[in-house]
């Protein structure tokens, strides 16, 4: 029997779940609190400039292809995808390293920096590719309901990979600190430091060096628009400016509706793709699975201070993606995870889509997206934002050998307070819950409520974890559980 299903939020995981549930013939309605769909993946348009407000990296193209293939579609039916070369550039104190779009060139780069390192890199990448294959085929498409999901002939052989960590593995094979930083960088997408990320997760290096870095023409928001279009083609109804105030539960512990803008809406099943902690606050306390102390003890991925900057000229010495690793990575990581505070000398990331995509800035101009990772829940004031903008712009000018401050047309910022206010994000986190050893698979918050029937969750705080491709997968897993337990 087809049912009426409500989905809270319209990010990647919510749109994914909506598509799969609508494909089964259900009547699906999405409620989004903000004016536009996308959750944390929204778009800023100003004075002819276009910025992705949230996610800006397109990795793991195979996951996107698999999602659209489930509906007999291809990404190219909705957006144009280009592979970047270089995939990104890493700035250090005295030089920079370009990461090419193929492993052979990357091995050559490594060899030039650390003679003899190309062979260890090939061995490291062979293992990363093998782990990626196991992860995609045996792990990430499993719903985290039982530890037995992890037990397969392939994963049993990899038990040791969950004891070690990425940082130790990299340092065993490479000595040059720049190469170490480059190899440790991809696991930062999982929300934890390399020393707290199990060795198995080096499959992210395959996502980087093996599969490459891509760009959807127009920006990452084009993927959201593609998923929105697909959802509507499948019959999904999307309501914006519709904040959910309460999840309604009857005396038999069944979720049966939502309060939205002070109006009651009845449904057979509820799926929340909003921040998991916030979703549970929409329930009466007796129906919540996790206490405040549970959430407080978890390791969350960083928050971010982000600037969206319009420049009135083309900039020099930059690529589409740029990492500024010209200060002490360990110190900054400690200021995020161990002793939370505003970083003294922050690493930062700069993105200029206009370098490769002229549609995102006026002629002769450049759009700049600057991001500093921060500990969640820090004090967030206009003065602090301005202080850190000056810090990174001074470094940016020095490393790229140019003056840009006088070329700024405008700048806007987004930080901890905005994550809390606009996304109901726990402690203002930007990426969800980190994928540490004790926060992996069945050890993450459940996709299905153990206390309320017909209530499900999806997104980066649950299975499989943070990031855009995992969010697509999370939506599919949740839809499968809805079919299994609710329909």
N, C-alpha and C positions, 0 to 999 in steps of 0.2 A: 504494500500500500504506500503510495506516495504521500509525503508529509510536508507540512509547513515548517520551514527551518529559518531561524533568525541567526545572523552572523554579526557580531559586534566588531567594528573596525573594518578598514578596507586596505590594509597593507598587503604585502606579497602573500603571506600565509592565508589571510582571509579571502583574498581573491582566488587563490588556488583552491581552497576548500569549497568556495562557492561554485566554481566551475565543475569540480568533480561531483558535488552533490546535485547540481542542476542537471548534469548529464544523466543521472539516475532517474530523472523525472520529477524531482522534488521541487516544490515552490520555495525559492530561496530569496530572502530579503536581507540586504546588508544595511546596517546603521553606522554611519560615520559621523563623529562629532564635529569634524572640521568642514570647511567649505568645499574642499576637493578630496578626491579619493587618493589613496597611496600610503596612508599611515605616515611612517617616517620617511618615505620616499615621495617627496613632493617637489614642486617646481617653483622657482622664483623668477618672474619676468619683470624687468625694469629697464626703461630707457633703451630698448633694443637688445639688452643682454638677457641671456637665459642661463640659469644655474639649477643644478640638482641640489635641493636642500639637504638631502640625506645621502644614501648610497651613491658612490661614484665609480666603483670598480666593477667591471663585468668579467668575472672569472667563471670557470667551469661551464663553458657553452653547451656541453653535452647534457647538463641538467635542464637547461632551458629547452633544448631540442626535445628531450624526453617528455617534458611537460606538454609542450604543444602537440607532440606526436600522439599523446593520449586522446587528443580531440581531432585527430587526422589533419593537423595543421603543422606549419613550420614557422619559426621566428620570422623568416623572410616574407611570410604572408602579411606581417604587421609592421616590421621595421627593418632598416638596413643595418647590417653589422659589418664593421671593419676591424681587422686585426692591426694592432698598433706595433710599430717598429721604430724605435725601441719601445718595449712594453712600458718601461719607466726608467727614470734616471735617479741615481742615489748620489747625493752631495755629501762629501766629507769635508773636513776642515780645510784641506789643501787641494783637493781634486774631486772629480766626479766619475762615476762609472755608469755606463749605459748598459741596460739589460736587453739583449736582442730578442727577436721573436722566434729563435730556434736554438736548440741545445748545442749544436756544433759551434756556433759563434760565441755562446756563453762559455763553453769550455775553453775556447781560445782566449777569451777575456780573463778567465780564472788563471790560465796558464801564464799569461803575461804578468799577472800580479803576484802569483805564488807558483813558481816553477814546480812541476810535478803534481799539480793539483787537479789536472783535467781527468786523470784516471780515477782518483777518489770521488770526484764529482759524478762521473758516470756511474760508479758503483752506488753512490748515495741516491742518484736519480732512478736507478733500476729498482732499488728497494722502495722508493717513493711511488713509482708507477705500480709496483706490485701491491702496495698498501692501498693505493687509490682504487685499484680494481676490486680488492676485497671489500673496501669500505662501501663502494657504490653497489656492488652485487650482493653483499652479505650483511651489511650493517645499517646504513643510513635510511634504508627504506623499511626498517622495522620499527614498530610503534613503542618500544620501550616498556612493554607490559611485564616482561619477565627477563631475568638474567640469562635464561636458557636461549633467548634469541641470539645471544652472542656466540653460542657454542656451535661451530661448524668445523668440518675438517680443515678449512683454510684458517679460521681464526684461532684454533687451538695451537697451530704452529706459531702464532704471533703473540702468545701470552707474554713473552719477554718484552715485547714492544710496549706493553702497558706498565712495565716496571721502570724502564729507563725514561729519559726525557729528551726532548729535541735538542736542548742546549748541550748536553753531554755528548750526544751523538755527533753533532756538528764539530765540536771541539776536538773530538778524537781524530777527525779526518783533516781538519784545516787549522792553520795557525794564524793566518793573516786576519786581523780584527775586522777589516772591511768585508772580506768574504764571509766571515762568521755572521756579521750583521745582515748581510744580504740573504743568507740562507735561513736565518732566524726570523726574518721579516714576515714571511707568509703566515706563520701560525698566530701572529698578532690578530688576524681576522677572527680567530677563535676566542679572543677576549682574555687571554691569560699570557703570562710571560713564557718564553720558551723553556725555562727551567721548571715550570709547573705544568707543562703540556706533555702528555705521554708521547713516547717515540713514534708510536703508530701514526700520529697525526702529521708526520712529515709527508703524508700524501698531499698536503697543501703545496709542497714544493713541486709536485707534478702538476698541480693546477697552475702554478706560476710558470716554471721553465718548460713544462711539457705541453700544456694546452694553450698557454699564452694569455695575453691581456687584450681585450676587445672593447669596442666602443659602439653603442647603438647611436646612429646619427640622430642628433637632437638631444641626446642625453639619456640617462637611465630612466627618466620618467616616461620615455617612449615605451618601455617594457610594461610599466603600470597601465598606460593607455591601451596597450595591446591586450593585456589581461582583462581590463575593464570591458573592452569591445567584445572579447570572447565570452565573458560572463553574460553580457547583455544579449549576445547572439543565442546563448543557451537559455535565456529567459530570466536571468537574475534581475531583481529590482534593487536599485541602489539609491539610498536616501542619505543625503548629506545634511549638514547642520542639524544632526539628529543624535545628540548625546544621550546615551543610555544611563538612566538614574538607578535602576534596580533590576536584578534578575528575580523573577517571581517563582516561588517554589510552593507547592501545595502540601497538604498534611501527609500525603503519601511519599514525600521527598522526591517529587517529580518537578523538573523545571517546566513551566508551562507558559511563560511569556516574559515580556519586558515592559518596564516603564520608560517611555521616551518622551521627553518634553512634556512631562506630567500627564501623558496619555498611556493607557494600558493597551498592549498589543499581544494577542494570544498566538502561541506557536506550539508545535509538538516537540521540537528539539531546539536547543540553544547551543551555539558555538561561539566562543569568544576568542578573537584574535587580538584583543587589546592586551596591554601589559598584564601579565598573569596576576601579579599582586593586586593591581587595580581591579581586575575582573572579580577577584574574590571579595573585595570590599563592596561589590554590588550585591553580595549575598548577606543574609543575616548571619551573625557570628557562628551559630551552631552548624551552618552548612559549609563553612570554610575548611579546607583540607590542611592548610598550613598556617601556623601561628606567625605573629610578628617576629618572634625570636628566630624562627626558621629562616625567614627572609634575611634578617639582619646578619646571620652567620654565614650566608652564602657568599661566594666570590663572584662579584659582578664584573662584567666587562666595563671598560672605562666610559666615562662621559666624554664630552668634547666641547671645546670652544672653536666655533667655525666662523669664518668671515667670508662674505660674498662681496667681491670688489670689482668695480668696473674701471678699466684703465683706458685713457684716451689715445693710446698708441700701442703698437705691437712691441712685445717685450723680447729681449735677447736671451740667449743661453738657457732656454727652458724647453721642456718637452710636455706632452700631454699630462703625464703623471710624474711628480717629482717628490722624492723623499729627502728630507734634510736631517741626516744622521751625523751632523757635525758637532754634536755634544755627547756627553756620557749617557749611553742608553741605559746602563744599569742604574744610574742615579735617578733618571727620570722614571724608570719602572718602579723603583723603590718609593718614589713620591706618589705613585698611583696606588700601589698594592700594599706596601708595608707601613709606611708613615704618610697617610693621605694628606696632601698639601698642594698648594699651587707650586708648580715646578720652578726651580731656580733658573735652569737653562733648558728649556723644553726642546725636544725633537718636534718637528712638525712636517706636515704633508701639504703640498701645493698642487692644485689641479687646474689646468688651462685647457678646457675642451676646445676653445677657439683656435688652438694650434693646429688641430686636425679637422675641426668641424666649424666652417665659417658661419654656419647658421646660428651659432650660439653667441655671437657678438657683432656689433655694427662693423662696417668696413674700416680697417685700420685700427681697430680696437682689440682689446684682450679682456677675457673674463677670468677672474682669479678666485679660486676656492681654496682657502687656507684653513687647516685643521690642526689643533693641538689636542692630543689625548690627555684627559684629566681624570683624577679620582672622582667617583660619584659623590654627590651631596656636598660639594665644596661651596663655600660662600661665593655668590655670583653677583657682582655689582658692575655698573657701567664703568667705574674707575678701573677696576681690575681688567675688564675687557680691553679698555684703551691702553692700559699699561702693557698688556701682552701683545696687542697689535703692534705697538712700537718696537717691542723686543724682536718679534719675528720679521718685521719689515726691515729693520736694520741688518739682520743676518741675511735676509733674502737679497738685499742690495749688495752686500759684501760678497756673498757666494756667487752671485750671477754677474757681478761686475757691471752694475748699471744703477742709475737713479730712477726710481719709480714713484716715490711719494708725491711728487708734484703733478703726477699724471693721473691721480686717483679722481674719478668723477664722483663716485659714491662708494660707500661701504655699509653693509648691514651685518649684524652678528646674530649668533644663535648659541646658547650655552645651557648650563644646568637648569636654570629657572625655566627656560623655554621647553626643554625636554619634559619637565614636570607638568607645565601648564598645558602644552599643546598635545602631548601624548600620554599623559598620566603615567609617566615613566618612573619606576621605583628608584628613588634617590637621584633621579635625573640621568640614569644610565643611558648610553647611546646604542649599545649593541646587545643588550640582554645579559644572560648569565654565562659566565665563562665555561669553556669545555675543559675543566681540570679532570683528573682521574676520578675524583669522587663526585663529579657532576657530569657524568657521561651516561648516555643511553638510559637504562631503567632507573638510574640514580638522579635523573632530572625530574622536575615537576610533571605530573601525569597529564597525558592528553585527555584522559577521561576522568571525570570526578568520581571519587570513591564514596562520596556522601550524597550526591544528588543525581538521580537518574535523568537521562536525556540531557545532560550538561557536559560539554566537551570544550577543550582548549586547543589553541594552535599558536605557533609563533616561536620567536627566538629564545624565550625563556623555558621552552619545553623541548621536545625531541624534534629533530636531531641537534639543534643548537643555533648559535648566532650566524648571521650572514644571509645574503639573498638566496643563493641556491638552497641552503637548508630550509629556508622559510617556504620555498615552493614545495619541497618534500614534506614539510610539516603539514601543510594544507592537505596534501594527498593522504597522508597517514591518518589524519583526523577524520577525513571523509570516509575512509575505509572502516574506522572504528564506529562511526555513526551508523553505517550500513550494517555492521556486525551486531551492535548492541541496541540500536534504537529503532530501526526500520522493520 
